Amino acid sequence: MSTAVPASVSPATGRPAWRPSVLRLGLGRVLLEIKLFNRDVLSLVLVLFFPILMMSLFGTVFGDEPVFGAGPDGQGGITPAHYYLPGMLALSTILSGFQNLSSYVATERFNGTVKRLAGTPLPAASYFIGKTGQTLYLIVAQTVLLLLAAAVLFDVPLPRDAGQWGMVALLMILATAAWATVAIAFTALPKSAQSASTLAVLPVLLLSFTSGVYFPFSQLPDWLQSVTNFFPLRWTASAFRSVFLPAGFEAVEPGGTYNLPLTFLVLGIWVAAGAVLARLAFQWPPQK
């Protein structure tokens, strides 16, 4: 009578069969996700150049003269492109980290991709490593293109201190992680791929207009500031202003300070809470 050999054991050696690690499979998924996204040229161009388009729009509407923070004699101010650069950097984190990621994952839930992958040895963690890697790729590309456009096309002065660039990198990582975990949890709400894309746009629109991205945050009503203070975008935009705007602009922030410790606390809470929600809400495979 023959004895069946478990699938996890090599029949030739009798030892456990070799399987790639979760990280190795995830890195393979990163390369695949990036390659697939790059094939969709229209989506790639829209995602990468939307922040540049918005900054160019505001720069064109308001002109090239220093109109933000200028004194009575018109001196000492900064150009609109300079003022809006921090907001556009913050906007890119929610666009790629939340709107795009939630739409892609929701689409794959409903077109059967996630279910098919769940039937393979691919762990769920490797799948999300792939999606996170794709998101980081988009964020880095958006950031580099936006900074190049700001410096070359609009003569925006960029930081020269390594510590400030370290702050930019840390903010990008934390803000993107916060939105990405929330995006994964959010995909449990839509009932179709079409509704996922529509629903994802709504919070992005609301928060971008109430978080100091397009308008000075201190000019919003107090009650609206209190509501928006709960969300990462408001703090991300403020922290980027601390890096890219002259020191005098801190005075117009709520309380006259950028409050960076509270910024990192809020982002850390959102990363942790989003991870818990994503673990509870996302099913692998999705349950019908």
N, C-alpha and C positions, 0 to 999 in steps of 0.2 A: 504494500500500500504506500503510495507516494504522499509526501507531506508538502503542503502548499508553502511557498516562500513568500513572506510579506513583501508588498511592493516597495517598502522602504529599505529592504535588505537586498544587497546584490547577490544573485544566484551563483555568480562565479566565485566570489570570495567569502560569502556568508557574513560579510560586514555591512554595516549601514551604508546604503547607497549615498553618493555625494549629491547634495543639492545646493544650489547657489543661495547665498544669504539674502535676507530681506533687503538689505542695503544694496547689494549688487543688482538684484532684480529691479529695485527702485531706480537706480542710476540708469539702467537700461531703458526703463520707462521714460525717464527724463529725456534721453536722446530721441526716443520715438515720438514723444509728445511735441518736442520742439520741431522735429522734422515735419510732422503732420500739420502743425500750425503754420509753418513757413510756406507750405504749399497753398494755403488760402491767402493769396497775396492781398486781396482787398481788405480782409479783416486785419491782416498784419499792419497794413498802412494806416487804417483807421485807428487802431489801438495805439500804435507807436507815435502817431503825429497829432492825435487829438489835443493833448496838452499844449503842444507848440501852436496849434491852430488857435486855441483859446487865448493864449498869451499874445499872439500876433493880433488877434481881433481887438483886444483891449488896448494894446499898444497903438493900433491904428486909430481907434475911436478917440483916444485921449491925446494922441500926438506924441512927439518926441521930447517935449519940454518937461523939466522937472516940476511936476504939479502935486506930488505927494510929499508933505512935510516941508514945503517951501515957506519961507518967511514972507513978511509983507513986501519985501523988495524982490521976491521971486527967487531968492538965493537959498541954498542949503537943502533943496529938495532932491527927490529921486524921480526917475522916469516911471511911467506906468508899467513898462515891461519889468523893471527892477522890482517894483512893488508886488506885482502879481506872480513873480517867479516862485516864491515859497508856497503860495496857494496851489500853483499848478503841480508842484512836486508832491504836495499832500494829496491832491486830486488823483494823481496817478496810482497811489496806493489803494484807493477804494475802487478805482476803475478796473485794475488788473486783479487786485486781491479779492474783491467781492463780486462786482458785476460780471466780469468775464468768467471767472472761475465758477461761480454758481451756475451760470448759463451753460458752460461746457459740461459740468458734472451732471446737471439735471437732464440735458439732452442725452447723455450716455445712459442715464437711468431708464429713460423712456424708449430709446431706440434699441435696447437690448444689449448694448456693449458691456455694461457693468455685469449683467447676468451671465453673459458668455465668459467674461473674465473670471467671475466667481466660480465657474465650473472648471477652471484650470488650477494648477498649483500656485498661481500668483496670489500672494497674501494681500489683504486689503491695505496694509501699511505700505507695501511697495507701489500700489496704485496711487496712493495719495502722495508718496514721495515724488512720483512722476509728475503729478499735477502741480505740486509745490515747486518743483524745479522749473516747470514751464512758466509758472507765475513769476518766479525770481528772474528768469530770462527776460520776460517782458518788462519787469520793473527796471532792471538794470539798463536795458536798451532804451526805454522811455527816458530814464534819468539822464543818461549820457547824451542823447539827442537833444533833450530840452536844455541842458546846460550849455551844450555847444551852440545851439540857436541863440540862447540868451547872450552869450559872450560875443559871438561872431556877428550876428544880425542886429542885436539891440545894444551892444556895448555895455552890457551889465557886468559890473565888477564882481568877480568870484572870490571866495575866501582863499587866503594863502597859507593859513595855519593848518597843520596836519590834524590837530585836535578837532577843528571845526568839520573837517571832512570825515573824521571818525564819528562825530555826532550825526552827520548826514547818513552814513552807512547804518549806524545803530537804529536811527529813527525809521529808515526804510525797512529794515528787517523786522522790527517790532510791529510797526503799523501794518505791514503786509501780512505778517503772521496772524495778527488780530483779525483782520478782515478775511483771511483765507479760512480760518477755523469757523468763523461765523458763516461764511459762504457755504461750507460743507453742511452745516446744520440747517441752513436755509433751504437747501435742496429737498428737504423732506416736506416742505409746504406746498409747492406747486403740484397741480394735478395733470399737467402736460408740459412738454418741452416749450411750447409756445407761451404758456402762461409764466413759465420760469423766466424767460427773457423779459417779459413785461413787468413782472413783479420786482425783478432785480433793479430795474431802472428807477423805480419810485424812491427808495431810500437814498439812492445816489443823488437824485435831483434835489430832494428836500435838504439833505445834509450839506450838499455843496453850496447851497444858497444861504445856509444858516450857520456856517462854521468858520467864517472869515476867509473863505476861498475867493469869492467874487466881491464881497463888500467888507469893510472894516468891522470886525466882530464887536467892537465896543459901541458901534452905532445901532446895534440891534436892541429891541426892547429887553428889559431885564428878565422878564418871564421866559422869553425865547432863549436868552443866553443860559438861563438855568436849565432848560430842557436839553439844549445842545451840549452842555458841559458833561453829560453822561456818555457821550459818544467819542470815539477815538479821533475822528477827522478834525474836530475843533482844536484838540491838543496837538495833533501832528502839524497842522498849519501854523499854529503859534510857535512851536519849537523850531520849525524851519525859518520863520521870520527872525528868530533869535540868532540864526547863523548868517542869513543873507542880507538883512536890513541893518542900516546904521544904528548905533547904540541909542540914539535919541528916540527911536520908534517904540521902545519898551514902555515909554510913559503913556502911550495910548492904549496899551493892553488893559484888560480888566484888572483893577488893583495896582496898575502901574508896574506889573512884573510878568515875565513869561512863565514863571513858576515851573521850571523844568523838572524838579523832583516829582511834582504831582503829575506831570505829563507821563513820566515813565511808570508811575504807579498805576495810572489809568490804563495805559497800554498793556502793562503786565497783567492786570485783572482781566482785561478783555481777551488776552491770549489764553489764560487759564480757563476762563468761563467758556470761551468759544470751543476749546478742546473738549471740555466736558459735554457741552451741548452736541458737538459733532459726533462724539462717541455714542451718545444716547439716541440721537435722531437718525443717523445714517445706518441703514441696514445693508449688509453684504451677503447675499444679493438683496435687492429691495424686495420687501414683502408685498405681495399683491392682495 
